[in-house]
Amino acid sequence: MHGYLAYGFGDKKMKGMAEAFFLPKKDPRMYLYVSYTDDLDFGQNYYGEITQDNIFALALRKNGIPVKNIKVKEKRFEIFKETFSWMSNKISVTHKNYLPLRNLVPLDSFRTISNSNPLTSFEVSLKLRFAYLERFLETTFYRTSLGSSYPIGEINITQGFSGILKSSYNYTKVNASISDYMNVPPFGNISWLVYGGKTFGILPYTLLDIAPGNELHYYNKYAFNMMNRWEFIHDQYAGINFEHNVGNGIFRLFPKLRFRQFWTAKALWGTLSEENKSLNFKTGHGFQSLDGNTYLELGTGIDNIFRVFRIDFVWRVFPSTLKKVNDKSFGIFGSFRVGF
């Protein structure tokens, strides 16, 4: 069991979270999870991303980009079970209520039917994960994936229901991804991720597919680092992340440094229906849609600096016709990691 409680002296309100994790079986693995959250949220969280509720994250924020806050009340219940050593299933039941607080389209912009609340959802999700010969680093309760020699695939299906606990929306979401890490000697290694999804329904932006942006100078492998949070929203999308670590590369001329060279490419395609544009594109907020255009970031950099640090140089190549905050097309990002 785990929880926290906090008091905000600015808004004079309590915030907190409580969760319980029960692991009755380790092999094959099965667990039950339940949680309740009532707290501020930046709206998006990605694996491997630095947390943003601390002074360190505020110091790393890009200049000139407004902070976007949203409050979330969430009740969640999950059942996870490994069907086979290479396949697992997870069923989630989630009830969420969103309250935009700063620099997002406000709650009163969305009208709903009687006996329901705007920006409130109730959904049931099924996640299927396929990972043949996946390895893990395991502790008493939790485990971390160490990857597999084979591609790893995931399929998520979500159904939203209106009228349950004052939820307002009926919708269906389907998304899938496949990823792999490959050694390609003598040319280093390659990691890639291909993903896509579609949302069926006329929904507010909190329930649509928000492209993963990054508003910190800390590099995020799973986000578009020259894109802002909540910048692009879609109900249909596809994307690819690609990274090639070429080994010492040009740094073979300086073997004592032990630096590593790499290059990255991230692309995204997305569309948004006219009905969802009409509902969400409100005056005074900069939501955009790619409308079938390509978003592309290219990057290169230096890894293994003092064995733990990495520097990324990233260019926002496309689309050149859509506006950018502060008109930035190039950024420098830092990160660190421990490799074994």
C-alpha positions in Angstrom: 0.0 0.0 0.0 1.1 3.5 -0.8 -0.3 7.0 -0.5 0.4 10.7 0.0 -1.5 13.7 1.2 -0.7 17.4 0.4 -2.2 20.8 1.1 -1.9 23.7 -1.4 -1.5 27.1 0.3 -2.4 28.9 -2.9 -5.8 27.2 -3.6 -6.3 26.1 0.0 -7.3 22.6 -1.0 -6.2 19.1 -0.1 -4.7 16.8 -2.6 -3.6 13.2 -2.5 -3.4 9.7 -3.7 -3.9 6.2 -2.3 -3.1 2.8 -4.0 -2.9 -0.9 -3.1 -1.1 -3.6 -5.1 -1.7 -7.3 -4.4 0.5 -10.0 -6.0 -1.0 -13.4 -5.2 1.1 -15.2 -7.9 4.5 -14.6 -9.4 4.7 -17.4 -11.9 2.6 -17.1 -13.9 2.3 -13.5 -12.8 -1.0 -12.1 -11.6 -1.8 -9.0 -9.7 -4.7 -6.7 -8.6 -4.3 -3.0 -8.3 -6.7 -0.3 -7.1 -6.1 3.5 -6.7 -7.7 6.8 -6.0 -6.1 10.1 -7.1 -7.2 13.7 -6.5 -4.4 16.0 -7.5 -3.0 18.4 -10.1 -1.7 16.9 -13.2 0.3 18.2 -16.2 -2.0 16.1 -18.3 0.5 13.7 -19.9 3.0 11.3 -18.5 5.4 9.1 -20.4 7.7 6.2 -19.4 11.2 7.5 -18.8 10.2 11.1 -18.3 11.4 13.2 -15.4 8.6 14.0 -13.0 7.4 17.6 -13.2 6.1 18.2 -9.6 9.4 19.5 -8.3 11.8 22.5 -8.3 14.3 20.6 -10.5 11.8 20.2 -13.3 10.8 23.9 -13.1 14.4 24.9 -13.6 14.6 22.8 -16.8 11.4 24.2 -18.4 11.8 25.9 -21.8 11.3 29.6 -21.8 8.2 31.3 -23.1 5.9 28.3 -22.9 2.8 28.7 -20.7 2.4 26.0 -17.9 -0.7 23.9 -18.5 -2.4 22.5 -15.4 -5.3 20.2 -15.1 -6.8 18.6 -12.0 -7.8 15.0 -12.2 -10.0 12.8 -9.9 -9.4 9.2 -10.9 -10.6 5.9 -9.6 -8.9 2.9 -11.1 -9.0 -0.9 -10.8 -6.8 -3.3 -12.7 -6.4 -7.1 -13.1 -3.2 -8.4 -14.7 -2.6 -12.0 -15.7 0.1 -13.7 -17.7 -1.7 -16.2 -20.0 1.6 -17.6 -21.4 5.2 -16.7 -20.8 5.1 -14.5 -23.9 1.6 -13.1 -23.5 -0.1 -11.0 -20.8 -3.6 -9.5 -20.4 -4.6 -6.5 -18.4 -8.2 -5.3 -17.8 -8.7 -1.8 -16.4 -11.8 0.0 -15.2 -11.3 3.7 -14.8 -13.5 6.7 -13.8 -12.0 10.1 -14.4 -13.1 13.7 -13.9 -11.0 16.5 -15.4 -10.9 20.1 -14.3 -8.7 22.4 -16.5 -7.1 25.1 -14.4 -4.6 27.0 -16.4 -4.0 27.7 -20.1 -6.4 25.0 -21.3 -10.0 25.1 -22.7 -12.1 25.6 -19.5 -14.7 23.2 -18.2 -17.7 25.4 -19.0 -16.9 25.2 -22.7 -18.4 21.7 -22.9 -22.1 21.1 -22.4 -23.4 17.7 -21.6 -26.7 16.0 -21.1 -28.6 16.2 -17.8 -27.4 14.1 -14.9 -23.9 14.0 -16.2 -20.7 16.1 -15.7 -18.6 17.6 -18.5 -15.1 16.1 -18.9 -16.1 13.0 -16.9 -15.6 9.5 -18.3 -16.1 5.9 -17.4 -14.2 3.3 -19.4 -13.1 -0.3 -19.6 -9.9 -1.2 -21.3 -8.2 -4.5 -22.4 -4.5 -4.5 -23.0 -2.8 -7.5 -24.7 1.0 -7.7 -24.7 3.1 -10.1 -26.7 6.8 -10.4 -25.8 8.5 -13.7 -26.6 11.5 -14.5 -24.3 11.2 -11.1 -22.5 13.6 -10.7 -19.6 12.9 -8.9 -16.3 14.7 -7.4 -13.3 12.4 -8.4 -10.5 12.0 -7.2 -6.9 9.6 -8.4 -4.2 6.5 -6.9 -5.9 7.6 -5.1 -9.1 9.6 -5.9 -12.1 11.3 -3.9 -14.9 11.5 -5.2 -18.5 15.0 -5.8 -19.8 13.7 -6.3 -23.3 13.7 -9.3 -25.6 15.6 -10.5 -28.6 12.3 -10.4 -30.5 9.9 -7.6 -31.3 7.4 -6.7 -28.6 3.8 -5.9 -29.5 0.9 -4.3 -27.6 -2.8 -3.9 -28.5 -5.2 -1.7 -26.5 -9.0 -1.6 -26.8 -11.0 0.9 -24.7 -14.8 1.4 -24.5 -16.3 4.4 -22.8 -19.8 4.4 -21.3 -22.0 7.4 -20.6 -24.4 7.6 -17.7 -22.2 5.6 -15.2 -21.2 7.7 -12.2 -22.3 10.8 -14.2 -20.0 10.0 -17.1 -20.8 11.9 -20.3 -19.4 10.1 -23.3 -19.7 6.9 -25.4 -16.6 6.2 -27.4 -14.2 3.4 -28.6 -10.4 3.6 -28.8 -8.1 1.2 -30.5 -4.3 1.5 -30.6 -1.4 -0.8 -31.2 2.4 -0.7 -31.2 5.4 -2.8 -32.0 9.0 -2.2 -30.9 12.4 -3.9 -31.1 16.0 -3.4 -30.2 18.6 -4.9 -32.6 22.4 -5.3 -32.5 23.8 -4.7 -36.0 27.5 -5.2 -35.7 29.8 -3.6 -36.7 27.3 -0.7 -37.1 26.2 -0.5 -33.4 22.5 -1.0 -32.5 19.1 0.1 -33.6 15.9 0.7 -31.6 12.5 1.4 -33.2 8.9 1.8 -32.3 5.9 1.9 -34.7 2.5 2.8 -33.3 -1.0 3.9 -34.4 -4.5 4.3 -33.2 -8.0 5.6 -33.8 -10.7 7.1 -31.5 -14.4 6.7 -32.5 -16.6 9.4 -31.0 -17.1 13.2 -30.7 -15.1 14.0 -27.6 -13.4 16.8 -25.7 -9.6 17.1 -26.0 -9.0 15.4 -22.7 -10.2 12.1 -24.2 -8.7 12.5 -27.7 -5.2 11.4 -28.7 -2.8 14.1 -27.6 0.6 14.0 -29.3 3.4 13.5 -26.7 5.3 16.8 -26.4 8.1 17.8 -24.1 8.4 21.2 -22.4 11.6 20.5 -20.6 15.3 20.7 -21.7 15.6 17.1 -20.4 15.4 14.7 -23.4 12.5 12.2 -23.6 13.0 9.2 -25.8 9.2 8.6 -26.1 8.1 12.2 -26.8 8.6 14.8 -29.5 11.1 17.1 -27.9 10.5 20.1 -30.2 6.7 19.8 -29.7 4.8 21.4 -26.8 2.3 19.5 -24.6 -1.3 19.7 -25.9 -0.1 21.3 -29.1 -1.5 18.6 -31.5 -4.7 16.6 -30.9 -6.0 13.8 -33.1 -8.6 11.1 -33.3 -6.6 9.1 -35.8 -2.8 8.9 -35.8 0.3 6.8 -36.7 4.0 7.4 -35.8 7.5 6.0 -35.7 10.5 6.5 -33.4 13.9 5.4 -34.7 17.3 5.6 -33.0 20.6 4.3 -34.4 23.6 4.2 -32.0 26.6 3.9 -34.4 29.2 3.3 -31.6 32.3 5.4 -31.4 31.8 6.9 -34.9 33.9 9.9 -35.4 35.1 9.6 -31.8 37.2 6.6 -32.8 39.9 9.3 -33.4 39.7 10.0 -29.6 39.5 6.6 -28.0 40.2 7.8 -24.5 36.9 9.7 -24.5 34.8 6.6 -25.1 32.1 8.8 -26.5 29.3 7.3 -28.6 27.6 8.8 -31.6 23.9 8.4 -32.6 21.1 9.8 -34.7 17.4 9.8 -34.3 14.2 10.3 -36.3 10.6 10.7 -35.1 7.6 11.1 -37.3 3.9 11.5 -36.7 0.8 11.6 -39.0 -2.6 12.5 -37.6 -6.1 13.8 -38.5 -9.0 15.2 -36.6 -12.6 15.0 -37.7 -14.5 18.3 -38.4 -16.9 17.4 -35.5 -14.0 17.2 -33.0 -12.5 20.4 -34.4 -15.7 22.2 -33.9 -16.0 21.0 -30.3 -12.3 21.6 -29.2 -10.8 24.4 -31.3 -11.9 27.3 -29.1 -10.8 30.9 -29.4 -7.7 31.7 -27.3 -6.1 28.3 -27.3 -3.5 27.0 -29.7 -4.7 23.4 -30.4 -3.7 22.2 -33.8 -4.1 19.2 -36.0 -1.7 17.8 -38.5 -4.6 17.2 -40.9 -2.7 14.4 -42.6 0.6 16.3 -42.8 3.9 14.9 -41.5 5.5 16.0 -38.3 9.2 15.1 -38.4 12.1 15.6 -35.9 15.7 14.7 -36.7 18.5 14.6 -34.2 22.0 13.6 -33.4 24.3 13.8 -30.4 26.9 12.4 -28.1 26.3 9.5 -25.6 28.4 7.9 -22.9 29.8 11.2 -21.6 31.5 10.3 -18.4 29.6 7.0 -18.9 26.2 8.4 -17.8 25.4 11.7 -19.7 24.0 12.3 -23.1 23.4 15.4 -25.2 20.9 15.6 -28.0 20.7 18.2 -30.8 17.2 18.1 -32.3 15.7 19.8 -35.4 12.0 20.3 -36.0 11.9 19.7 -39.8 8.1 19.4 -40.7 5.5 20.8 -40.8 7.0 24.2 -41.7 3.6 25.8 -42.3 2.2 25.4 -38.8 3.1 27.9 -36.0 5.6 27.1 -33.3 5.9 28.7 -29.8 8.8 31.3 -30.0 9.4 30.1 -33.5 11.9 27.4 -32.4 13.0 24.8 -34.8 16.2 23.6 -33.0 16.8 22.6 -29.4 19.6 21.1 -27.2 18.6 18.5 -24.6 20.5 16.7 -21.9 19.8 13.4 -20.1 21.6 10.7 -18.1 21.3 7.0 -17.7 23.1 4.1 -16.2 23.9 1.2 -18.6 24.9 -2.4 -17.8 
